[in-house]
Amino acid sequence: MRSLFLKIFLSYWLAFALFLVTTILVTLALRPPREASGIEAMQQRFLNDSVQAYKTGGSEGLRAYLRTLRESQHVHAFLFDQQGHNLTGRGAPEWIERVQRGQIHTADSIWGRMGPMQFLRPSVTAADGQSYSLVIELPIERTRFGPHGVPGLGILIAIICSGLVCYLLTRYLTSPIVRLRAATQKLAAGDLTARAGVKTSRGHDEMSELVRDFDTMAERLEHLVNAQGRLLKDISHELRSPLARLNVALELARQRAGPEANSALERIDLEANRLNELIGRLLTIVRLESGGEIMRKAPVHLAQLVREVAEDAAFEAQSRQCRVECTIKDDCVVIGDAGLLNSAIENVIRNAVRYTREDTAVEVQLECADGGNGREGIVRVTDCGPGVPEEALEKLFQPFYRIDDDRGRGTGGAGLGLAIADRAVRLHGGTVVATNRPQGGLMIEIRFPAVSHSDDKIVAVQTGVEG
């Protein structure tokens, strides 16, 4: 806390000093007022009249003239000869003598204007060869920041000075916070390389330490996630070898075993195939998470893709006595990898077929609409299943997440289909969201950025097989 306190404390005094300096400069810029300007213009005449009064009436005549000058012009004046003697015959204040000796700057210079008291010192050489100088003490000026001046000007200067310092201080303090916020958003979006600090930054205040701690945390998080991905990849690859040997041993066992062992061998074959499929999905997840999946981008017509996936799912849905109905309202063109797009939509539709009730229909709908970032292709997949708890909606797209183990075993799912769909959609700049329908069932909505669209003519294609 000491570092920030010192910065704020010094900033306060910097604002105060800036206010004082600016006030002085503005005061100097506004000087002299009309009264002082008139005296400054008449100073040479005052000097000549003083010398004339001294020559004609001596010190007494000079004092009478200076008294008249004080009453009419509100100034104090003292006449000196070239030896520096006060010709009024009376003692002069110490600062008057210092002005006469040139130790105090007069009001016709910038340094003289900065003093609280203002002086003039005109000089002249008379006809007899004597040099005379008149020291004039100008009347005290009423400040323009006082009750009779312009009080708002002082307040304005204070606001501007303090506002400038506070703005610079705020920029200094919030700059690391802005960088930290941007890095946090990138990290939340999946960019594990996001960092908030600058490598050359060597600040030692609390904000700099916070930025460094965040970068350390982000670096550690990136390391852990990458290590997890490598672990899954290594495990998957290592499982492939014994699985391949298991398939070979299974074929040998079929050749040597009798008919009574067929049912057990078929069960082993089924589980081996499931394990092989699970390993394949794990590798897909790892590639999508690490960005190792090479995308072959090309224009993809979602209408044709969705229709083909729905037809395949409708054929498979016959075994569960349900239907798949597909409605294409608009044709949308998406720039992306057709294989990944097919995998994303297929996983969502297969998941809906797996959980919908018998003698019900899974509805697949495609349309184009204007979204917040332009034209979007929207795919909605709706089932008539039991739905999911509200708190589990955001977790559906996490790998291996299942609402309950019994439900997973009953449907044969491993919790990877929706996770693959989510990552494939995000690689294309899209979003996928799951919501419960009021009448029951789950609706999953996928949005892709669309680059073009057909006309608004609705083309309805019903693809369904009654169970």
Contacts in CASP RR format, 6 or more apart in sequence:
PFRMAT RR
TARGET T0000
AUTHOR 0000-0000-0000
METHOD contacts of the structure
MODEL  1
MRSLFLKIFLSYWLAFALFLVTTILVTLALRPPREASGIEAMQQRFLNDS
VQAYKTGGSEGLRAYLRTLRESQHVHAFLFDQQGHNLTGRGAPEWIERVQ
RGQIHTADSIWGRMGPMQFLRPSVTAADGQSYSLVIELPIERTRFGPHGV
PGLGILIAIICSGLVCYLLTRYLTSPIVRLRAATQKLAAGDLTARAGVKT
SRGHDEMSELVRDFDTMAERLEHLVNAQGRLLKDISHELRSPLARLNVAL
ELARQRAGPEANSALERIDLEANRLNELIGRLLTIVRLESGGEIMRKAPV
HLAQLVREVAEDAAFEAQSRQCRVECTIKDDCVVIGDAGLLNSAIENVIR
NAVRYTREDTAVEVQLECADGGNGREGIVRVTDCGPGVPEEALEKLFQPF
YRIDDDRGRGTGGAGLGLAIADRAVRLHGGTVVATNRPQGGLMIEIRFPA
VSHSDDKIVAVQTGVEG
1 206 0 8 1.000
3 204 0 8 1.000
3 205 0 8 1.000
3 206 0 8 1.000
4 173 0 8 1.000
4 205 0 8 1.000
4 206 0 8 1.000
4 207 0 8 1.000
7 169 0 8 1.000
7 172 0 8 1.000
7 173 0 8 1.000
7 205 0 8 1.000
8 169 0 8 1.000
11 165 0 8 1.000
11 166 0 8 1.000
11 168 0 8 1.000
11 169 0 8 1.000
14 165 0 8 1.000
15 161 0 8 1.000
15 162 0 8 1.000
15 163 0 8 1.000
15 164 0 8 1.000
15 165 0 8 1.000
15 166 0 8 1.000
18 161 0 8 1.000
18 164 0 8 1.000
18 165 0 8 1.000
19 157 0 8 1.000
19 158 0 8 1.000
19 161 0 8 1.000
19 162 0 8 1.000
22 157 0 8 1.000
22 160 0 8 1.000
22 161 0 8 1.000
23 145 0 8 1.000
23 154 0 8 1.000
23 157 0 8 1.000
24 114 0 8 1.000
26 153 0 8 1.000
26 157 0 8 1.000
27 143 0 8 1.000
27 144 0 8 1.000
27 145 0 8 1.000
28 110 0 8 1.000
28 113 0 8 1.000
28 114 0 8 1.000
30 144 0 8 1.000
31 113 0 8 1.000
31 141 0 8 1.000
32 40 0 8 1.000
32 107 0 8 1.000
32 113 0 8 1.000
32 118 0 8 1.000
32 138 0 8 1.000
32 141 0 8 1.000
33 141 0 8 1.000
33 142 0 8 1.000
35 74 0 8 1.000
35 139 0 8 1.000
36 107 0 8 1.000
36 118 0 8 1.000
36 138 0 8 1.000
36 139 0 8 1.000
36 141 0 8 1.000
39 46 0 8 1.000
39 73 0 8 1.000
39 75 0 8 1.000
39 120 0 8 1.000
39 136 0 8 1.000
39 138 0 8 1.000
39 139 0 8 1.000
40 107 0 8 1.000
40 108 0 8 1.000
40 120 0 8 1.000
43 120 0 8 1.000
43 122 0 8 1.000
43 134 0 8 1.000
43 136 0 8 1.000
44 122 0 8 1.000
44 124 0 8 1.000
46 69 0 8 1.000
46 73 0 8 1.000
46 77 0 8 1.000
46 122 0 8 1.000
46 134 0 8 1.000
46 136 0 8 1.000
47 79 0 8 1.000
47 122 0 8 1.000
47 123 0 8 1.000
47 124 0 8 1.000
47 132 0 8 1.000
47 133 0 8 1.000
47 134 0 8 1.000
48 124 0 8 1.000
49 65 0 8 1.000
50 62 0 8 1.000
50 65 0 8 1.000
50 66 0 8 1.000
50 69 0 8 1.000
50 77 0 8 1.000
50 79 0 8 1.000
50 132 0 8 1.000
50 134 0 8 1.000
51 79 0 8 1.000
51 124 0 8 1.000
51 126 0 8 1.000
51 132 0 8 1.000
53 61 0 8 1.000
53 62 0 8 1.000
53 64 0 8 1.000
53 65 0 8 1.000
54 61 0 8 1.000
54 62 0 8 1.000
54 79 0 8 1.000
54 87 0 8 1.000
54 132 0 8 1.000
55 126 0 8 1.000
58 87 0 8 1.000
59 87 0 8 1.000
59 88 0 8 1.000
59 89 0 8 1.000
62 79 0 8 1.000
62 87 0 8 1.000
62 88 0 8 1.000
63 88 0 8 1.000
63 89 0 8 1.000
63 90 0 8 1.000
66 76 0 8 1.000
66 77 0 8 1.000
66 78 0 8 1.000
66 79 0 8 1.000
66 88 0 8 1.000
69 75 0 8 1.000
69 77 0 8 1.000
70 76 0 8 1.000
70 77 0 8 1.000
73 139 0 8 1.000
74 139 0 8 1.000
75 136 0 8 1.000
75 137 0 8 1.000
75 138 0 8 1.000
75 139 0 8 1.000
76 136 0 8 1.000
76 137 0 8 1.000
77 134 0 8 1.000
77 135 0 8 1.000
77 136 0 8 1.000
77 137 0 8 1.000
78 86 0 8 1.000
78 88 0 8 1.000
78 92 0 8 1.000
78 96 0 8 1.000
78 100 0 8 1.000
78 134 0 8 1.000
78 135 0 8 1.000
79 86 0 8 1.000
79 87 0 8 1.000
79 88 0 8 1.000
79 132 0 8 1.000
79 133 0 8 1.000
79 134 0 8 1.000
80 86 0 8 1.000
80 87 0 8 1.000
80 100 0 8 1.000
80 132 0 8 1.000
80 133 0 8 1.000
80 134 0 8 1.000
80 135 0 8 1.000
81 87 0 8 1.000
81 130 0 8 1.000
81 131 0 8 1.000
81 132 0 8 1.000
82 130 0 8 1.000
82 131 0 8 1.000
82 132 0 8 1.000
84 100 0 8 1.000
84 101 0 8 1.000
84 133 0 8 1.000
86 92 0 8 1.000
86 97 0 8 1.000
87 132 0 8 1.000
92 135 0 8 1.000
95 104 0 8 1.000
95 117 0 8 1.000
96 119 0 8 1.000
96 135 0 8 1.000
96 137 0 8 1.000
98 104 0 8 1.000
99 106 0 8 1.000
99 119 0 8 1.000
99 121 0 8 1.000
99 135 0 8 1.000
100 121 0 8 1.000
100 133 0 8 1.000
100 135 0 8 1.000
102 121 0 8 1.000
104 112 0 8 1.000
104 119 0 8 1.000
105 111 0 8 1.000
105 112 0 8 1.000
106 112 0 8 1.000
106 118 0 8 1.000
106 119 0 8 1.000
106 120 0 8 1.000
106 121 0 8 1.000
107 113 0 8 1.000
107 118 0 8 1.000
107 119 0 8 1.000
107 120 0 8 1.000
107 138 0 8 1.000
108 120 0 8 1.000
112 118 0 8 1.000
112 119 0 8 1.000
117 137 0 8 1.000
117 138 0 8 1.000
117 140 0 8 1.000
118 137 0 8 1.000
118 138 0 8 1.000
118 141 0 8 1.000
119 135 0 8 1.000
119 136 0 8 1.000
119 137 0 8 1.000
119 138 0 8 1.000
120 134 0 8 1.000
120 135 0 8 1.000
120 136 0 8 1.000
120 138 0 8 1.000
121 133 0 8 1.000
121 134 0 8 1.000
121 135 0 8 1.000
121 136 0 8 1.000
122 133 0 8 1.000
122 134 0 8 1.000
122 136 0 8 1.000
123 131 0 8 1.000
123 132 0 8 1.000
123 133 0 8 1.000
123 134 0 8 1.000
124 131 0 8 1.000
124 132 0 8 1.000
124 133 0 8 1.000
125 131 0 8 1.000
125 132 0 8 1.000
126 132 0 8 1.000
142 148 0 8 1.000
142 149 0 8 1.000
143 149 0 8 1.000
144 150 0 8 1.000
144 153 0 8 1.000
145 151 0 8 1.000
145 153 0 8 1.000
145 154 0 8 1.000
173 207 0 8 1.000
176 196 0 8 1.000
176 197 0 8 1.000
176 207 0 8 1.000
176 208 0 8 1.000
176 210 0 8 1.000
176 211 0 8 1.000
177 207 0 8 1.000
179 196 0 8 1.000
179 197 0 8 1.000
179 211 0 8 1.000
180 196 0 8 1.000
180 210 0 8 1.000
180 211 0 8 1.000
180 214 0 8 1.000
182 194 0 8 1.000
182 196 0 8 1.000
183 194 0 8 1.000
183 195 0 8 1.000
183 196 0 8 1.000
183 197 0 8 1.000
183 214 0 8 1.000
183 215 0 8 1.000
183 218 0 8 1.000
184 194 0 8 1.000
184 196 0 8 1.000
184 214 0 8 1.000
186 194 0 8 1.000
187 194 0 8 1.000
187 218 0 8 1.000
187 221 0 8 1.000
192 218 0 8 1.000
192 221 0 8 1.000
192 222 0 8 1.000
192 225 0 8 1.000
192 226 0 8 1.000
193 222 0 8 1.000
194 218 0 8 1.000
195 215 0 8 1.000
195 218 0 8 1.000
195 219 0 8 1.000
196 211 0 8 1.000
196 214 0 8 1.000
196 215 0 8 1.000
196 218 0 8 1.000
197 211 0 8 1.000
197 212 0 8 1.000
197 214 0 8 1.000
197 215 0 8 1.000
201 208 0 8 1.000
201 211 0 8 1.000
202 208 0 8 1.000
225 289 0 8 1.000
226 290 0 8 1.000
229 286 0 8 1.000
229 289 0 8 1.000
229 290 0 8 1.000
232 282 0 8 1.000
232 285 0 8 1.000
232 286 0 8 1.000
233 283 0 8 1.000
233 286 0 8 1.000
235 282 0 8 1.000
236 279 0 8 1.000
236 280 0 8 1.000
236 282 0 8 1.000
236 283 0 8 1.000
236 286 0 8 1.000
237 283 0 8 1.000
239 275 0 8 1.000
239 279 0 8 1.000
240 276 0 8 1.000
240 279 0 8 1.000
243 272 0 8 1.000
243 275 0 8 1.000
243 276 0 8 1.000
243 279 0 8 1.000
246 268 0 8 1.000
246 272 0 8 1.000
247 272 0 8 1.000
250 265 0 8 1.000
250 268 0 8 1.000
250 269 0 8 1.000
250 272 0 8 1.000
253 261 0 8 1.000
253 265 0 8 1.000
254 262 0 8 1.000
254 265 0 8 1.000
257 265 0 8 1.000
274 412 0 8 1.000
278 414 0 8 1.000
278 416 0 8 1.000
281 414 0 8 1.000
281 416 0 8 1.000
281 417 0 8 1.000
281 420 0 8 1.000
282 416 0 8 1.000
284 293 0 8 1.000
284 343 0 8 1.000
284 420 0 8 1.000
285 399 0 8 1.000
285 416 0 8 1.000
285 419 0 8 1.000
285 420 0 8 1.000
285 423 0 8 1.000
287 293 0 8 1.000
288 420 0 8 1.000
288 423 0 8 1.000
288 424 0 8 1.000
288 427 0 8 1.000
289 423 0 8 1.000
291 427 0 8 1.000
293 337 0 8 1.000
293 340 0 8 1.000
293 427 0 8 1.000
295 336 0 8 1.000
295 337 0 8 1.000
295 340 0 8 1.000
295 427 0 8 1.000
296 336 0 8 1.000
296 337 0 8 1.000
296 338 0 8 1.000
297 335 0 8 1.000
297 336 0 8 1.000
297 337 0 8 1.000
298 335 0 8 1.000
298 336 0 8 1.000
298 337 0 8 1.000
298 338 0 8 1.000
299 333 0 8 1.000
299 334 0 8 1.000
299 335 0 8 1.000
299 336 0 8 1.000
299 451 0 8 1.000
300 333 0 8 1.000
300 334 0 8 1.000
300 335 0 8 1.000
300 336 0 8 1.000
300 337 0 8 1.000
300 338 0 8 1.000
300 341 0 8 1.000
301 331 0 8 1.000
301 332 0 8 1.000
301 333 0 8 1.000
302 331 0 8 1.000
302 332 0 8 1.000
302 333 0 8 1.000
302 334 0 8 1.000
302 341 0 8 1.000
302 366 0 8 1.000
302 377 0 8 1.000
302 379 0 8 1.000
302 448 0 8 1.000
302 450 0 8 1.000
303 328 0 8 1.000
303 330 0 8 1.000
303 331 0 8 1.000
303 332 0 8 1.000
303 366 0 8 1.000
303 459 0 8 1.000
305 338 0 8 1.000
305 341 0 8 1.000
305 342 0 8 1.000
305 345 0 8 1.000
306 326 0 8 1.000
306 328 0 8 1.000
306 345 0 8 1.000
306 364 0 8 1.000
306 366 0 8 1.000
306 379 0 8 1.000
307 326 0 8 1.000
307 328 0 8 1.000
307 461 0 8 1.000
307 463 0 8 1.000
308 342 0 8 1.000
309 342 0 8 1.000
309 345 0 8 1.000
309 346 0 8 1.000
309 349 0 8 1.000
310 324 0 8 1.000
310 326 0 8 1.000
310 349 0 8 1.000
310 364 0 8 1.000
310 463 0 8 1.000
311 326 0 8 1.000
311 463 0 8 1.000
312 346 0 8 1.000
313 324 0 8 1.000
313 346 0 8 1.000
313 349 0 8 1.000
313 350 0 8 1.000
313 353 0 8 1.000
313 362 0 8 1.000
314 323 0 8 1.000
314 324 0 8 1.000
314 326 0 8 1.000
314 463 0 8 1.000
314 464 0 8 1.000
314 465 0 8 1.000
315 465 0 8 1.000
316 350 0 8 1.000
316 353 0 8 1.000
317 323 0 8 1.000
317 324 0 8 1.000
317 353 0 8 1.000
317 362 0 8 1.000
317 465 0 8 1.000
317 467 0 8 1.000
318 465 0 8 1.000
318 467 0 8 1.000
320 353 0 8 1.000
320 354 0 8 1.000
320 356 0 8 1.000
320 358 0 8 1.000
321 358 0 8 1.000
321 359 0 8 1.000
321 467 0 8 1.000
322 353 0 8 1.000
322 356 0 8 1.000
322 357 0 8 1.000
322 358 0 8 1.000
322 359 0 8 1.000
322 360 0 8 1.000
322 361 0 8 1.000
322 362 0 8 1.000
322 467 0 8 1.000
323 360 0 8 1.000
323 361 0 8 1.000
323 362 0 8 1.000
323 464 0 8 1.000
323 465 0 8 1.000
323 466 0 8 1.000
323 467 0 8 1.000
324 349 0 8 1.000
324 353 0 8 1.000
324 361 0 8 1.000
324 362 0 8 1.000
324 364 0 8 1.000
324 463 0 8 1.000
324 464 0 8 1.000
324 465 0 8 1.000
325 361 0 8 1.000
325 362 0 8 1.000
325 363 0 8 1.000
325 364 0 8 1.000
325 462 0 8 1.000
325 463 0 8 1.000
325 464 0 8 1.000
326 364 0 8 1.000
326 365 0 8 1.000
326 366 0 8 1.000
326 461 0 8 1.000
326 462 0 8 1.000
326 463 0 8 1.000
326 464 0 8 1.000
327 363 0 8 1.000
327 364 0 8 1.000
327 365 0 8 1.000
327 366 0 8 1.000
327 460 0 8 1.000
327 461 0 8 1.000
327 462 0 8 1.000
328 366 0 8 1.000
328 459 0 8 1.000
328 460 0 8 1.000
328 461 0 8 1.000
329 365 0 8 1.000
329 366 0 8 1.000
329 367 0 8 1.000
329 368 0 8 1.000
329 458 0 8 1.000
329 459 0 8 1.000
329 460 0 8 1.000
330 366 0 8 1.000
330 367 0 8 1.000
330 368 0 8 1.000
330 377 0 8 1.000
330 453 0 8 1.000
330 454 0 8 1.000
330 456 0 8 1.000
330 458 0 8 1.000
331 368 0 8 1.000
331 453 0 8 1.000
331 454 0 8 1.000
331 459 0 8 1.000
332 366 0 8 1.000
332 368 0 8 1.000
332 375 0 8 1.000
332 376 0 8 1.000
332 377 0 8 1.000
332 448 0 8 1.000
332 450 0 8 1.000
332 452 0 8 1.000
332 453 0 8 1.000
333 450 0 8 1.000
333 451 0 8 1.000
333 452 0 8 1.000
333 453 0 8 1.000
334 341 0 8 1.000
334 377 0 8 1.000
334 428 0 8 1.000
334 448 0 8 1.000
334 449 0 8 1.000
334 450 0 8 1.000
334 451 0 8 1.000
335 451 0 8 1.000
336 428 0 8 1.000
337 427 0 8 1.000
337 428 0 8 1.000
340 424 0 8 1.000
340 427 0 8 1.000
340 428 0 8 1.000
341 424 0 8 1.000
341 428 0 8 1.000
341 448 0 8 1.000
343 420 0 8 1.000
343 421 0 8 1.000
343 424 0 8 1.000
344 420 0 8 1.000
344 421 0 8 1.000
344 422 0 8 1.000
344 424 0 8 1.000
344 425 0 8 1.000
344 432 0 8 1.000
344 446 0 8 1.000
345 379 0 8 1.000
345 381 0 8 1.000
345 421 0 8 1.000
345 446 0 8 1.000
347 417 0 8 1.000
347 418 0 8 1.000
347 420 0 8 1.000
347 421 0 8 1.000
348 379 0 8 1.000
348 381 0 8 1.000
348 418 0 8 1.000
348 421 0 8 1.000
348 432 0 8 1.000
348 444 0 8 1.000
348 446 0 8 1.000
349 362 0 8 1.000
349 364 0 8 1.000
349 381 0 8 1.000
350 417 0 8 1.000
351 417 0 8 1.000
351 418 0 8 1.000
351 444 0 8 1.000
352 362 0 8 1.000
352 381 0 8 1.000
352 382 0 8 1.000
352 383 0 8 1.000
352 442 0 8 1.000
352 444 0 8 1.000
353 362 0 8 1.000
353 383 0 8 1.000
354 411 0 8 1.000
354 412 0 8 1.000
354 413 0 8 1.000
355 383 0 8 1.000
355 385 0 8 1.000
355 386 0 8 1.000
355 387 0 8 1.000
355 411 0 8 1.000
355 442 0 8 1.000
356 362 0 8 1.000
356 383 0 8 1.000
356 384 0 8 1.000
356 385 0 8 1.000
356 441 0 8 1.000
357 384 0 8 1.000
357 385 0 8 1.000
359 467 0 8 1.000
360 383 0 8 1.000
360 384 0 8 1.000
360 385 0 8 1.000
361 384 0 8 1.000
361 464 0 8 1.000
362 381 0 8 1.000
362 382 0 8 1.000
362 383 0 8 1.000
362 384 0 8 1.000
363 380 0 8 1.000
363 381 0 8 1.000
363 382 0 8 1.000
364 379 0 8 1.000
364 380 0 8 1.000
364 381 0 8 1.000
364 382 0 8 1.000
365 378 0 8 1.000
365 379 0 8 1.000
365 380 0 8 1.000
365 382 0 8 1.000
366 377 0 8 1.000
366 378 0 8 1.000
366 379 0 8 1.000
367 377 0 8 1.000
367 378 0 8 1.000
368 375 0 8 1.000
368 376 0 8 1.000
368 377 0 8 1.000
368 378 0 8 1.000
368 450 0 8 1.000
368 453 0 8 1.000
368 454 0 8 1.000
369 375 0 8 1.000
369 376 0 8 1.000
369 377 0 8 1.000
369 378 0 8 1.000
370 376 0 8 1.000
373 449 0 8 1.000
374 449 0 8 1.000
375 449 0 8 1.000
375 450 0 8 1.000
375 451 0 8 1.000
375 452 0 8 1.000
375 453 0 8 1.000
376 447 0 8 1.000
376 448 0 8 1.000
376 449 0 8 1.000
376 450 0 8 1.000
377 447 0 8 1.000
377 448 0 8 1.000
377 449 0 8 1.000
377 450 0 8 1.000
378 445 0 8 1.000
378 446 0 8 1.000
378 447 0 8 1.000
378 448 0 8 1.000
379 445 0 8 1.000
379 446 0 8 1.000
379 447 0 8 1.000
379 448 0 8 1.000
380 443 0 8 1.000
380 444 0 8 1.000
380 445 0 8 1.000
380 446 0 8 1.000
381 443 0 8 1.000
381 444 0 8 1.000
381 446 0 8 1.000
382 437 0 8 1.000
382 441 0 8 1.000
382 442 0 8 1.000
382 443 0 8 1.000
382 444 0 8 1.000
383 441 0 8 1.000
383 442 0 8 1.000
383 443 0 8 1.000
384 440 0 8 1.000
384 441 0 8 1.000
385 440 0 8 1.000
385 441 0 8 1.000
385 442 0 8 1.000
386 440 0 8 1.000
386 441 0 8 1.000
387 436 0 8 1.000
387 440 0 8 1.000
387 441 0 8 1.000
387 442 0 8 1.000
388 396 0 8 1.000
388 403 0 8 1.000
388 434 0 8 1.000
388 436 0 8 1.000
388 442 0 8 1.000
389 403 0 8 1.000
390 436 0 8 1.000
392 401 0 8 1.000
392 403 0 8 1.000
393 434 0 8 1.000
393 435 0 8 1.000
393 436 0 8 1.000
395 401 0 8 1.000
396 418 0 8 1.000
396 434 0 8 1.000
397 418 0 8 1.000
397 419 0 8 1.000
397 421 0 8 1.000
397 422 0 8 1.000
397 432 0 8 1.000
397 434 0 8 1.000
398 419 0 8 1.000
399 415 0 8 1.000
399 416 0 8 1.000
399 419 0 8 1.000
400 414 0 8 1.000
400 415 0 8 1.000
400 416 0 8 1.000
400 419 0 8 1.000
401 415 0 8 1.000
401 419 0 8 1.000
402 408 0 8 1.000
402 413 0 8 1.000
402 415 0 8 1.000
408 414 0 8 1.000
408 415 0 8 1.000
418 434 0 8 1.000
418 444 0 8 1.000
421 432 0 8 1.000
421 446 0 8 1.000
422 432 0 8 1.000
425 431 0 8 1.000
425 432 0 8 1.000
425 446 0 8 1.000
425 448 0 8 1.000
426 432 0 8 1.000
428 448 0 8 1.000
428 449 0 8 1.000
429 448 0 8 1.000
429 449 0 8 1.000
430 446 0 8 1.000
430 447 0 8 1.000
430 448 0 8 1.000
430 449 0 8 1.000
431 446 0 8 1.000
431 447 0 8 1.000
432 444 0 8 1.000
432 445 0 8 1.000
432 446 0 8 1.000
432 447 0 8 1.000
433 444 0 8 1.000
433 445 0 8 1.000
434 442 0 8 1.000
434 443 0 8 1.000
434 444 0 8 1.000
434 445 0 8 1.000
435 442 0 8 1.000
435 443 0 8 1.000
435 445 0 8 1.000
436 442 0 8 1.000
436 443 0 8 1.000
437 443 0 8 1.000
END
